[in-house]
Amino acid sequence: MPSSAGKSGRCRPATRDQAVDALRRGVPACTHCRPDTAVGLLD
């Protein structure tokens, strides 16, 4: 089931590669969905 944000067209999920790249560049991980844990990049 798509999220409400996805239905509105305001945003779309990042790909795994985009998430990894952002985390490596120092963008803080979301505290709710924890993409750093989901893609295996742990401190």
Secondary structure, 3 states (H helix, E strand, C coil): CCCHHHHHCCCCCCCHHHHHHHHHCCCCCCCCCCHHHHCCCCC
